[in-house]
Amino acid sequence: MKAIIVCASSSHGNTRKVADAIGSVLGAGVVEPGEISPVEIAEYDLVGFGSGVYYLAMDKRLRAFVDAVPAGQGRAAFVFATSGIKEPGLRPYLRHLADQLTGNGYEVVGGFACRGLDTMGPLALIGGLNKGRPSAADLDSARGFAEQLRVGFD
Ligand SMILES: Cc1cc2nc3c(=O)[nH]c(=O)nc-3n(C[C@H](O)[C@H](O)[C@H](O)COP(=O)(O)O)c2cc1C
């Protein structure tokens, strides 16, 4: 199974840590949206898409990347995110990304989210929220998530 992960992680590299953990299990490289074209990902059996959450949405570059994926080239995909607080019911950012991918012909086979160090605005004054996260336990969970994804391709 050929897999790749497209990850935008601009704040602290929190989401990149998760991407690397998942990638280590899947044998998948991790690239930023600008490092691969939306057309090229058609070569992969499984594509991961993840970012930090910024103002209740996934990273703009990642969303633009997914928008530019030609319809109908998709196979399997998974989505992941790190955020300061748990995904709110009203603006489910991972579901929006999954819906966007489904609309482009991908089958979304899983999703993973955990907290990440958040020093946005006044949070910096107290050293940030979620210090030390993603933690070793978060990265273990991310690897466990990847193991499950891999089973689907055995
Ligand atoms: C400009 C900015 C806006 C953010 N907005 C949100 C938000 O709306 N909801 C949330 O839960 N976390 C928010 N965060 C926290 C980030 O989602 C969190 O720190 C995440 O782990 C960053 O991932 P990264 O290091 O991969 O960029 C925000 C952080 C920044 C810097």
The ligand as an SDF file (V2000), in Angstrom:
LIG
                    3D

 31 33  0  0  0  0  0  0  0  0999 V2000
   -3.8790   31.9180   14.9970 C   0  0  0  0  0  0  0  0  0  0  0  0
   -4.3480   30.7090   15.7740 C   0  0  0  0  0  0  0  0  0  0  0  0
   -5.7140   30.4200   15.8320 C   0  0  0  0  0  0  0  0  0  0  0  0
   -6.1480   29.2930   16.5580 C   0  0  0  0  0  0  0  0  0  0  0  0
   -7.4910   29.0070   16.5840 N   0  0  0  0  0  0  0  0  0  0  0  0
   -7.9340   27.9140   17.2590 C   0  0  0  0  0  0  0  0  0  0  0  0
   -9.3160   27.5750   17.2850 C   0  0  0  0  0  0  0  0  0  0  0  0
  -10.1620   28.2300   16.6890 O   0  0  0  0  0  0  0  0  0  0  0  0
   -9.7000   26.4770   17.9920 N   0  0  0  0  0  0  0  0  0  0  0  0
   -8.8100   25.6970   18.6650 C   0  0  0  0  0  0  0  0  0  0  0  0
   -9.2060   24.7220   19.2950 O   0  0  0  0  0  0  0  0  0  0  0  0
   -7.4730   25.9800   18.6460 N   0  0  0  0  0  0  0  0  0  0  0  0
   -7.0200   27.0590   17.9600 C   0  0  0  0  0  0  0  0  0  0  0  0
   -5.6680   27.3420   17.9250 N   0  0  0  0  0  0  0  0  0  0  0  0
   -4.7280   26.4090   18.5600 C   0  0  0  0  0  0  0  0  0  0  0  0
   -4.0990   25.4590   17.5460 C   0  0  0  0  0  0  0  0  0  0  0  0
   -5.1140   24.7260   16.8730 O   0  0  0  0  0  0  0  0  0  0  0  0
   -3.1680   24.4570   18.2370 C   0  0  0  0  0  0  0  0  0  0  0  0
   -2.1320   25.1380   18.8930 O   0  0  0  0  0  0  0  0  0  0  0  0
   -2.6060   23.4650   17.2230 C   0  0  0  0  0  0  0  0  0  0  0  0
   -2.0330   22.3760   17.9140 O   0  0  0  0  0  0  0  0  0  0  0  0
   -1.5730   24.1210   16.3210 C   0  0  0  0  0  0  0  0  0  0  0  0
   -1.0560   23.1490   15.4630 O   0  0  0  0  0  0  0  0  0  0  0  0
    0.3430   23.3470   14.6920 P   0  0  0  0  0  0  0  0  0  0  0  0
    1.4290   23.5150   15.7290 O   0  0  0  0  0  0  0  0  0  0  0  0
    0.4610   22.1010   13.9090 O   0  0  0  0  0  0  0  0  0  0  0  0
    0.1610   24.5630   13.8360 O   0  0  0  0  0  0  0  0  0  0  0  0
   -5.2130   28.4620   17.2310 C   0  0  0  0  0  0  0  0  0  0  0  0
   -3.8500   28.7790   17.1730 C   0  0  0  0  0  0  0  0  0  0  0  0
   -3.4040   29.8820   16.4600 C   0  0  0  0  0  0  0  0  0  0  0  0
   -1.9350   30.1850   16.4000 C   0  0  0  0  0  0  0  0  0  0  0  0
  1  2  1  0
  2  3  1  0
  2 30  2  0
  3  4  2  0
  4  5  1  0
  4 28  1  0
  5  6  2  0
  6  7  1  0
  6 13  1  0
  7  8  2  0
  7  9  1  0
  9 10  1  0
 10 11  2  0
 10 12  1  0
 12 13  2  0
 13 14  1  0
 14 15  1  0
 14 28  1  0
 15 16  1  0
 16 17  1  0
 16 18  1  0
 18 19  1  0
 18 20  1  0
 20 21  1  0
 20 22  1  0
 22 23  1  0
 23 24  1  0
 24 25  2  0
 24 26  1  0
 24 27  1  0
 28 29  2  0
 29 30  1  0
 30 31  1  0
M  END
$$$$
